[in-house]
């Protein structure tokens, strides 16, 4: 492992095990009553309907890979233009040093955060009804961002295991509590280790896969609706909508950036590279607590 890669791995593990300072502790205290208020608002007139429709839209987005797939060939061409003429497929990328890939990735996260800010401001001005369009659009944008990060670091999101990994990146970024973050990270560790060990992924039956996607979509709908309910306040909607979308997209891009870089190093140097901050999940069912009796 090169000096750059060793330093990057330390940064990745530090990101996965952050020290919570006084500000983080204060935000936990502040967020508790806001989370309870969000639960109450979910039952208010109009919001429940908007949530149901948003979840329906999310399920459609998550089931249709064509809506968020990227063009790997265009990314491989970027590497060739950067002087890496041997790059023709995902497997070729593992031959590069992490520093060379990071250089090509560049300011990818900034691009998606800017798009999210503009999209969210428009939908936020529409208040609660805007959630029906805004939440599926936000997830489509972020799935595309995850797909790009995956492709740059050598992973193919048309594969079933990679799609599940991408959805769990969303689960991690949207997690409102430490326990939900732990659940999402356990799923991510399991899938990442399986792939790094070059285990043969046993394709899930279609109905099982669809059920998991529906559960993830439902959870995302609940979490994002609660977080964005402030859009329903007159004069505040656009500011909150754009601001939240950019904030959420930042969390998604940061998560994808660190997690796919770790997986890239694991592909090169072995599965032990992946730090198991939590025990790997025993199965691929996300077991989200938010899905119990919410809608």
N, C-alpha and C positions, 0 to 999 in steps of 0.2 A: 504494500500500500504506500502510495506516495505521501510526501509531507502534506500536500494540499488535501488529499483524501482523509488522512488521519485527523487533521484539524477540522475538516467538515463533519466527520463522524462525531467528534466531541461536541460540536455545535448542535447537531441533530439530537444527541442524547440530552443535552442541556435543555433544548426546546421541549422534549418529551417529559422532562422532570423539572418544570419551572419552580423557582422559589417565589412563593406568594408574599409580596410585601404588604405594607400597611394599606396601600391603595386597593390592592386586590381583595384584602380582607374587608375593607369598607364597602366595596361594591357587592360583596356577598350579602352583607347586612341590608344594603339598600334594595337589592334585587328580590329578596324574599317577599316583602309586601307587594311589590310590583307583579311578581309571579302569581300570587294569590288573586290580585285584582284582575289579572288576565284570565284566570280560570272563571271568574264570575262574569266577565264580559263576553266570554265565549257563549254564554247562554242568553245573551241579550238579543232582541229582535234584529234580524238582518245579518248579524254576525255568524250565527249558526248556519244559515243558508250559504253565506259567502264561503265559509270554511268547507262545507260539503262540496261546493262547486270547485273550490281551489284544489281539494284533494282529488276530485275526479280528473281535473286537468293534470295534476302531478302524476297520477297513475298512468295516464296516457303518455306523458313525456318520458317517464321512467321505462315504460314498456317498449317505446319506439326508439331504438338506438340511432335511427337515421336522423333524428332531430338534434342529437348532440355528438354525433360521430365527427371525427376530424379526418383530414387527408394525410395519412402518414407519408405518402410519396412527396408531398410538398415540404414536409419537415426533413426528410432524407436529403432533398435537394438543397435545403438550407445548409446542411452539414457539408455537402459537396462544394457549395459556393464558399464555405469558410475554409476550404482546403482539405477536407477529409473525403477524398475522392472514393475511398473504399466503402463508404456507407451506402448500402442499397436496401437494407431491411432492418427490422428491430434487433436481430441477433448481432448485427455488425457493430452496434453502438457500444456493446460491452467491451470492445477492444480499446475504446478511448479512455483517457483519464477524465475523472469527474470535472476537473477544471475546464476541460475543452467543451464539455456539454454545458456546463453552467454559463460559459461565455456565449454560446449560441442561444440559450434560453433567454438571456438578457433581462429585459424589463417586461416579461410576459404578464406578471401579476398586475402591474400598473395599468396595462391595457384593459384588462377585465374590470378592474376597480373603477376606471373612468366610464366604461360602458354601463356598469351597474348604477352608478350615480345618476346618469342621465335617465335611464329607464325607470328607476325608482321614483325620481322626482315627478315624472309624468303620471305614473299610476297613483302615487301618493296623493296627488291633488284631487283624485276621484273619491277619496275616502274609503269606507269599508267595501263598497262594490268593486273598487279597483283591485282588491285582493284577488278576485276571481281570475284576473288576467296577470296581475303582478307576480304572484307567488310561482305559478308554473313558468313564467318567463324568467324569473330569477334563478330557478333551479335549472332550466335549460341552459342558461348562460354559464352557470357554475359547473354543470356537467361537461360542457364543452371545454371550459378552462382545465378541469381535471383531466379530460381526454388529451389535451395538448401536453400537459406536464407528463402524463403517462407515456405518450409517444416519444417525447424528447429523451426520456430516460430508458426507453427500450421496451415498453409494455404495450400490448395490443388490447384495447378496450372493446374489441368485438368478441373477445373470449369471455365465457361466462364468469370465470373466477375474477377477471379484471373488472367486469361490470359490478360485481358484488363489492369488490374493493372500493371502487369509485363511489358507490352509494354509501358505504360506511365512512368514507372521508366526509361526505355531507353530514352523516350522523354525528361524527366527532365535532365538526365545526358548528353544528346547531345545538350541541348539548348544553342545556341550561344548568346542569348540576354535576358535581364530581362523580356521582354514581353512574350517570348516563355517559359521561366521558369514558369511564372505566369500561362500560359495556361495549362502546364503539371501539375503543383501543384493543380490547380482547379479540374482537372480530378481525380487526386489521392485522394484528399479530399472527393470528391463526392462518389467514389467507397468505400473508407475506412469507411466513415460514414454509408453508406448503409449496409455494411456487419456487422459493429459493432452494429448497431441498430437491427440486425437480421431480416432485411427486406427480404422478399422473392424476390429474383432476378428474374425478368421477362426475360426469355431467349430471346435474339434478334433473329430475323429471320436470316437464314443462309446468305442470300445475303447482309443484312445490316452489319452483323459481318464481312464478307469477305471484304466489301467495306471499313470498318474502318481499317482493317488490311492492306489493300493495301495502304491506305493513310498514315498510320504510316510508312510502309516500304519505300514508296517514299520519305518521309521526312528524314528518317534516311539515305537513300542513298545519298541525296543531301548534308546533313550536314556532313556526314563522308567523302564523296568524296572531298568536299571543304577543310576539315581539313587535309586530307592526300595527297593533290596534290603535296606537296613537295617531295613525293616519286619519282616523275617523274624526279627530278634533279639527274644526274649521281653522283655517289659516296656518295650521301646523303640519298638515299632511305632507306637502311637498318636501319640506325640510326633513321631516322624519323619514319619509319614504326613501329619498335619495341617500340620506345619511346612513340609514340602516342597511340598504342594499350594498353600499360601498363597504361598510363595516363587515357584513357577512361575507362578501366576496373576498375581502382581505383575509379573513380567517380561513376560508376554503383554499385560497391560493397558497397561504403560508403552510397549511396542513399538507397540501399536495406537494409543494416544493420540498419540504423536509422528508416526508414519507417515501416519495419516489426516489429521492437521492439515496436514502438508506437502503431501499430495495435494490437500486442499481449496484451499490457496493456489495450487497449480499449476493447478487448474481455473480459478481467478479470474485469475491473472496470467501463465500460460504454463508450458510444460514445463521451461523453464530454471530454475524455482524449485527443482526436485528436484536436490539435490546428489548427483552420481554419485560416492559415496565409493569405489565399485568400478566397473569397467566393466560395463555391462548384460550379462546372460547372452545367449549366442548362440542358445539355444533354451529351451524351458520344461521340459525334463527336469532334475529337481533334481540328478542325479548324486551321490547320497549315498554316501560311502565305507562307512558302517556296514552297508550292505545286502549287502556281499560276504561270503558264506560264514558268516553268523551263525546262521541257523537252517535 
